Structure formats: structure tokens, C-alpha cells
Amino acid sequence: FAFKLGRPLIRLSFLSERFNASYRYALIRVREYGESVAFYHGERVEAATLGRRFGDVIGNAWDIVFRSIKLSGFNLTIAQAAVVFPFLVQLPRFLRKQIALGDVMQTGTAFGQVQDSLFFFRESYDNFASYRAVLDRLAGFLDTLDQVNALPGPSLRSENGRVAVSDMTVRTPDGIALVTALTLDISAHQPLLVRGRSGAGKTTLLRALAGLWPYAEGAITRPAGDRSLFLSQKPYLPLGSLRQALYYPKPVEEGNHARELLVLCQLGQLASRLDEDADWSQILSLGEQQRLAFGRVLLNKPEAVFLDEATSAMDEGLEDAMYRLLRRQLPDTVLVSVGHRSTLKPFHRFELLLQGGGAWE
């Protein structure tokens, strides 16, 4: 009966993990996009969303409390009844003088030892339920990873100074083809611009080239992981000093090289704050963050660099300056860009147009 009372705790503990994680994630999103929420005057909507998710947490917590009270009440009742039960069983025999008082006490002691051994399972059932919920959640994660690892995925080969794909097909998780049978070969002096309408699969293609998209097939050749650099539309800036953000993910080096890079990327006004610890993703504008990312490229000197609309927040003058700086400082680096602006064309020799539905030219 204790197992019947306690079994719902497994599901309730699982829901507790899920509801708490969902609520924490919602809080992080509001913190990350607080400015956008304020511009949209979306405070009430976000407050309602957070309140609803927090309500799920509280409601589930009360369900756990009520279920635990039932289980604890049953355990307490059994524990108290177990003290009297052996004496009640032996009382008729004792009154008929079939056994002595010592026999009654011996029976009570033996029954108590057996009851204590079995009591562990009833008393610890709520702990077992919590462990089972955690294990079920982790098992779900592992099953998902196994499903991803079971996907065919592209074969990746390392080769310096060259980016090539052979018979590459990229799909969405639903199996819809974004790029079909793509074959191309790019060298340092043949920069490529990838264009196409929104949703055609430009960013997904770069993810596949980086090895981050499992829903792809074919062969990929590019410089080894630490010799290829991918710049996203919104760069990642770690917590810490501006120098650490500039050198990321390399170890920080002292000296004036970082200041010189800031000047080259037209961020000279930040040179005096290089060693200031702050949340730079909240201080710098997106355009400044993108220019800082160009500084990372110059610092890392990769053999191949992939830019996913990495100048979208810059005006055309800054975009022109950053691309000229990149080609001047790293002439032997393979360049692949994703973008919509026609101003990018002069910096690329070839153009790949994704037409949607797997077609390209």
C-alpha cells in the first residue's frame, strides 16, 4: 500500500524538475532581452508568463506536499501500530498461560527488528521517487543524444588552406531539404558569398560546415577546428574584462597588441577600459560587438573564417572598412560570408545563391 501511495511522487518529482527548469529559463530570457521587452511594452505579458510558470512550480510543490503527507501519515500509523501488534497477537496465548511474559516480550522484540528492517523502504520511498525522477530526466537526455548520434551526419576531413564540400545535402529536423547535392571548392583567393531569401538555409549551411548540424550528409573538407573561426550575427562575449572578450577563446596576453587591434577595428575609445571587468554584452552596441569579433579574427589568424551576417549592425562604411581590414591583414585566409547586402559583392569572387527547396546556383 505504501508503494501505491508513493508511486505518484515519481511523476510529481519529474514535473518539479521540468517546471523549475522552465521557470529559470524564462527568467534568463527576460533578463537577456529586457531592453527589447521594454521597447515593446511587454512587461505585463512577461509578468503573466512568469506568473503562470511560477504557478506551475507552486502547484506541483503543493501536490508533492499533500502526497508526502499521505505517505508519511501511513508510515507513522504503521510504525505506531507495529509497537502494539505483536502483543495483541500473543495476548490470547498469554492469558491461557500457554506462554510466559518473557515469551511475549521476546516476540515483541523480534517483530520490532523485522519491522525496522522493512521500515527503511517505506520511509525512504519519497527519496527513491526523487532519484527515479532525476534518472528518468537524465535518461531522456541520453536517449536524445543517442538519436542525434545515430543520424548519418557529414564526414569531416581536415586540410589546411582549403574549404570544400562534396555532394552535401542539408535538411531540417523534419526532413525538408534546404540544400541538395552541393559541391564546391574554395581557396584563399576565391572568397565565397552565400545569399538567399530568409529561411533558405544560409545559416544552417554554415552550421553544417562547422559540424554543429547533424541533419546533413556528404563530405566536408576544411582546416582543423582551432584553425577555422565562425562569426555569428550576435557575437558571444564572456563575463570578464574587455581584453578577455577580445582574446576569447585564447589565453589572454599582456601588452599593447590588444590596444592596437581595438584601434584597427575602430574601437579605440575602449582602449582605456581593456582590463575593466563588466558584462560587455550589455555595454557595447551590437555593431561594436561585431567589430570586436573582427578583432578576434585578426588575433586568431585562422586559415578559414565563416561570417554569418557578421556586419549586419554596421553601416556600409564600417562594413567596407572591416572587410578591407580583414583582406589586408589576412590575405591567405579562406573567406566564406553569409549576407543580404549587395555591398558585400566586391569582397567575394564567387556567389552561392540558395533558392529554397534544396535548389542552389
C-alpha positions as MATLAB code, in Angstrom:
seq = 'FAFKLGRPLIRLSFLSERFNASYRYALIRVREYGESVAFYHGERVEAATLGRRFGDVIGNAWDIVFRSIKLSGFNLTIAQAAVVFPFLVQLPRFLRKQIALGDVMQTGTAFGQVQDSLFFFRESYDNFASYRAVLDRLAGFLDTLDQVNALPGPSLRSENGRVAVSDMTVRTPDGIALVTALTLDISAHQPLLVRGRSGAGKTTLLRALAGLWPYAEGAITRPAGDRSLFLSQKPYLPLGSLRQALYYPKPVEEGNHARELLVLCQLGQLASRLDEDADWSQILSLGEQQRLAFGRVLLNKPEAVFLDEATSAMDEGLEDAMYRLLRRQLPDTVLVSVGHRSTLKPFHRFELLLQGGGAWE';
ca = [
       0.000    0.000    0.000;
       2.945    2.331    0.688;
       4.149    1.808   -2.884;
       0.675    2.674   -4.182;
       0.638    5.876   -2.124;
       4.175    6.848   -3.073;
       4.206    5.978   -6.779;
       2.696    9.357   -7.875;
       5.705   11.054   -6.260;
       7.855    9.817   -9.150;
       5.831   11.750  -11.709;
       5.457   14.769   -9.392;
       9.223   14.896   -8.814;
       9.802   14.666  -12.566;
       7.371   17.548  -13.142;
       9.135   19.511  -10.409;
      12.416   19.243  -12.308;
      10.734   20.292  -15.555;
       8.692   23.175  -14.131;
      11.670   24.593  -12.210;
      13.908   24.405  -15.278;
      11.230   26.051  -17.425;
      10.778   28.877  -14.916;
      14.523   29.511  -14.606;
      14.878   29.561  -18.392;
      12.044   32.096  -18.684;
      13.756   34.324  -16.094;
      17.039   34.165  -18.012;
      15.299   35.129  -21.255;
      13.636   38.150  -19.644;
      16.983   39.235  -18.259;
      18.710   38.756  -21.610;
      16.026   40.510  -23.660;
      14.941   43.037  -21.036;
      15.573   46.020  -23.303;
      13.534   44.560  -26.164;
      10.696   43.738  -23.771;
      10.741   47.333  -22.524;
      10.658   48.728  -26.083;
       7.602   46.587  -26.848;
       5.988   47.484  -23.501;
       5.688   43.765  -22.937;
       6.093   43.874  -19.163;
       2.560   42.651  -18.455;
       2.844   39.807  -20.929;
       6.175   38.675  -19.486;
       4.879   39.056  -15.920;
       1.860   36.916  -16.809;
       4.084   34.307  -18.457;
       6.420   34.175  -15.457;
       3.460   34.075  -13.082;
       1.949   31.161  -14.973;
       5.200   29.207  -14.949;
       5.774   30.010  -11.271;
       2.207   28.880  -10.602;
       3.074   25.519  -12.147;
       6.054   25.266   -9.783;
       3.978   26.135   -6.701;
       1.027   23.943   -7.697;
       3.276   20.951   -8.239;
       5.063   21.643   -4.938;
       1.713   21.537   -3.112;
       0.862   18.266   -4.839;
       4.161   16.850   -3.573;
       3.415   18.120   -0.053;
      -0.067   16.562    0.037;
       1.151   13.264   -1.377;
       4.075   13.228    1.088;
       1.672   13.878    3.978;
      -0.397   10.871    2.931;
       2.685    8.673    2.681;
       4.153    9.957    5.952;
       0.798    9.522    7.701;
       0.601    5.932    6.534;
       4.176    5.271    7.659;
       3.524    6.837   11.064;
       0.334    4.811   11.523;
       2.102    1.578   10.644;
       5.039    2.445   12.918;
       2.773    3.060   15.909;
       0.601    0.036   15.214;
       3.686   -2.151   14.940;
       4.517   -1.450   18.582;
       1.210   -2.905   19.835;
       0.526   -5.528   17.175;
       2.795   -8.378   18.429;
       1.409   -8.067   21.968;
      -2.172   -8.214   20.688;
      -1.349  -11.357   18.711;
       0.258  -13.098   21.681;
      -2.222  -11.852   24.298;
      -4.710  -14.790   23.954;
      -1.932  -17.343   24.392;
      -0.541  -15.430   27.356;
      -3.954  -15.317   29.053;
      -4.346  -19.079   28.537;
      -0.918  -19.428   30.133;
       0.440  -21.131   27.041;
       3.445  -18.757   27.025;
       5.237  -16.743   29.678;
       5.657  -12.973   29.839;
       9.238  -13.350   28.643;
       7.984  -15.087   25.507;
       5.647  -12.159   24.827;
       8.497   -9.687   25.193;
      10.733  -11.826   23.011;
       8.031  -11.879   20.315;
       7.689   -8.091   20.504;
      11.446   -7.625   20.163;
      11.693   -9.987   17.179;
       8.733   -8.354   15.458;
      10.271   -4.924   16.084;
      13.520   -5.956   14.418;
      11.691   -7.244   11.351;
       9.541   -4.120   11.244;
      12.613   -1.869   11.498;
      14.216   -3.648    8.544;
      11.122   -3.209    6.379;
      10.522    0.341    7.611;
      13.521    1.601    5.617;
      11.752    1.012    2.302;
       8.561    2.766    3.368;
      10.365    5.704    4.977;
      12.757    6.223    2.047;
      10.192    5.865   -0.720;
       9.948    9.629   -1.298;
      13.741    9.781   -1.692;
      13.627    6.884   -4.135;
      10.907    8.713   -6.068;
      13.103   11.825   -6.343;
      16.061    9.763   -7.554;
      13.854    7.964  -10.077;
      12.587   11.309  -11.433;
      16.142   12.591  -11.895;
      17.200    9.347  -13.561;
      14.193    9.457  -15.914;
      15.094   13.021  -16.900;
      18.750   12.143  -17.494;
      17.719    9.040  -19.416;
      15.615   11.255  -21.670;
      18.636   13.451  -22.378;
      20.797   10.416  -23.132;
      18.142    8.955  -25.438;
      18.031   12.248  -27.341;
      21.823   12.242  -27.686;
      21.718    8.664  -28.938;
      19.136    9.655  -31.546;
      21.327   12.550  -32.705;
      24.435   10.356  -32.807;
      22.518    7.791  -34.851;
      21.979   10.337  -37.626;
      24.302    9.819  -40.613;
      25.957   13.260  -40.428;
      28.603   14.544  -42.836;
      32.136   13.188  -42.918;
      34.669   15.819  -41.862;
      38.271   15.892  -43.094;
      40.925   18.417  -42.092;
      43.050   20.143  -44.707;
      44.910   23.423  -44.357;
      44.059   26.399  -46.550;
      41.026   24.864  -48.252;
      37.273   24.600  -47.779;
      35.362   22.106  -49.901;
      32.100   20.183  -49.795;
      31.163   17.217  -51.934;
      27.621   16.036  -52.644;
      26.367   17.713  -49.480;
      22.682   17.695  -48.549;
      21.356   19.725  -45.622;
      17.896   19.142  -44.161;
      15.693   20.460  -41.393;
      14.885   18.152  -38.447;
      11.582   17.445  -40.231;
      13.459   16.135  -43.273;
      12.817   19.121  -45.575;
      15.789   19.663  -47.909;
      17.440   23.086  -47.673;
      20.455   22.319  -49.861;
      20.739   19.284  -52.125;
      23.914   17.736  -53.612;
      26.054   20.841  -53.079;
      29.635   20.614  -54.351;
      32.144   23.456  -54.182;
      35.831   24.099  -53.585;
      37.120   27.373  -52.108;
      40.685   28.563  -51.686;
      42.130   31.645  -50.001;
      41.912   33.744  -53.149;
      38.383   32.656  -54.035;
      36.155   34.141  -51.281;
      32.540   32.980  -51.409;
      29.362   34.948  -50.649;
      26.279   32.897  -49.720;
      22.993   34.646  -50.430;
      19.314   33.739  -50.480;
      15.949   34.696  -49.112;
      15.218   34.445  -45.410;
      14.738   30.823  -44.378;
      16.557   29.407  -47.392;
      19.139   27.717  -45.147;
      22.158   30.036  -45.240;
      22.903   29.905  -41.521;
      22.072   26.200  -41.392;
      24.628   25.580  -44.129;
      27.310   27.264  -42.008;
      26.249   25.188  -39.020;
      26.715   22.064  -41.111;
      30.177   23.246  -42.193;
      31.040   23.802  -38.526;
      29.868   20.299  -37.619;
      27.043   21.673  -35.461;
      24.156   20.435  -37.623;
      23.594   16.671  -37.575;
      20.897   16.690  -40.268;
      23.385   16.763  -43.124;
      25.110   14.291  -45.421;
      28.148   14.453  -47.653;
      31.839   15.230  -47.269;
      33.324   18.400  -45.761;
      36.941   19.463  -46.021;
      38.191   22.452  -44.032;
      41.015   23.437  -41.675;
      41.006   21.772  -38.268;
      38.640   23.068  -35.599;
      41.037   25.531  -33.967;
      42.148   26.824  -37.388;
      38.604   27.664  -38.512;
      36.651   30.540  -36.995;
      32.906   31.105  -37.222;
      31.419   34.545  -36.524;
      27.698   34.711  -35.799;
      25.413   37.701  -36.189;
      25.472   38.252  -32.412;
      28.959   37.546  -31.033;
      29.429   35.854  -27.692;
      31.174   37.993  -25.070;
      32.206   36.131  -21.901;
      31.940   37.723  -18.481;
      35.197   39.401  -17.509;
      37.450   42.094  -18.887;
      37.310   43.511  -22.395;
      40.753   42.012  -23.010;
      39.384   38.554  -22.168;
      36.445   39.130  -24.514;
      38.832   40.132  -27.299;
      41.157   37.137  -26.838;
      38.355   34.595  -26.342;
      38.813   31.625  -26.561;
      42.618   32.026  -26.498;
      44.583   32.697  -23.286;
      44.941   36.392  -22.510;
      48.268   38.050  -23.327;
      49.575   41.278  -21.859;
      51.000   44.100  -23.941;
      49.785   46.701  -26.395;
      48.667   44.320  -29.133;
      45.081   44.365  -27.857;
      45.021   48.178  -27.912;
      46.321   48.192  -31.470;
      43.592   45.773  -32.538;
      40.896   47.949  -30.966;
      42.192   50.933  -32.926;
      42.244   48.914  -36.159;
      38.627   47.867  -35.538;
      37.638   51.485  -34.837;
      37.113   50.794  -31.140;
      39.980   52.951  -29.931;
      37.706   54.732  -27.454;
      37.584   51.489  -25.441;
      41.363   51.043  -25.171;
      41.481   52.612  -21.696;
      38.911   50.066  -20.444;
      40.679   46.928  -21.649;
      41.129   45.479  -18.165;
      37.766   46.553  -16.770;
      35.533   43.678  -15.676;
      31.939   44.081  -16.835;
      29.104   42.439  -18.723;
      30.270   43.800  -22.064;
      27.367   42.269  -23.969;
      25.136   44.766  -22.146;
      27.507   47.732  -22.520;
      28.567   47.518  -26.162;
      26.150   48.033  -29.015;
      25.695   45.147  -31.435;
      27.786   46.982  -34.031;
      30.629   47.393  -31.521;
      30.375   43.723  -30.566;
      30.634   42.746  -34.219;
      33.741   44.900  -34.679;
      35.241   43.303  -31.569;
      34.620   39.919  -33.206;
      36.642   41.078  -36.228;
      39.430   41.831  -33.764;
      39.236   38.213  -32.622;
      39.686   37.078  -36.207;
      42.815   39.222  -36.592;
      44.102   37.904  -33.279;
      43.479   34.214  -34.007;
      44.693   34.369  -37.636;
      42.572   31.381  -38.751;
      43.085   29.595  -42.047;
      39.342   29.842  -42.747;
      36.761   32.294  -41.447;
      32.995   31.973  -41.852;
      30.943   35.146  -41.346;
      27.205   34.737  -40.747;
      25.874   38.262  -41.369;
      28.683   39.418  -39.096;
      28.318   43.054  -40.227;
      24.511   43.326  -40.084;
      24.600   46.002  -37.349;
      27.257   48.137  -39.073;
      26.666   50.899  -41.567;
      28.045   50.385  -45.057;
      31.136   52.461  -44.319;
      32.121   50.362  -41.299;
      31.293   47.166  -43.153;
      33.575   48.208  -46.010;
      36.352   49.113  -43.559;
      36.115   45.795  -41.680;
      36.209   43.669  -44.839;
      39.134   45.644  -46.251;
      40.937   45.243  -42.929;
      40.285   41.510  -42.961;
      41.556   41.021  -46.517;
      44.582   43.239  -45.904;
      45.649   41.606  -42.633;
      44.774   38.006  -43.577;
      45.196   37.659  -47.351;
      45.780   33.894  -47.138;
      42.638   33.129  -45.138;
      39.717   31.361  -46.814;
      36.654   33.609  -46.542;
      33.009   32.484  -46.624;
      30.326   35.095  -45.906;
      26.562   34.972  -45.495;
      24.731   38.218  -46.163;
      21.999   40.099  -47.988;
      23.711   43.390  -48.823;
      24.954   43.999  -52.332;
      27.879   45.935  -50.807;
      29.453   42.583  -49.885;
      29.861   41.501  -53.502;
      33.129   43.407  -54.210;
      34.885   41.409  -51.472;
      33.928   37.997  -52.867;
      34.886   36.340  -56.110;
      32.095   33.759  -56.202;
      28.472   33.769  -55.108;
      26.266   30.874  -53.994;
      22.543   31.608  -54.230;
      20.248   29.362  -52.186;
      16.841   29.281  -53.838;
      14.961   27.185  -51.285;
      13.592   23.681  -51.571;
      17.132   22.326  -51.912;
      17.907   24.265  -55.113;
      21.024   26.420  -55.490;
      23.115   28.042  -58.163;
];
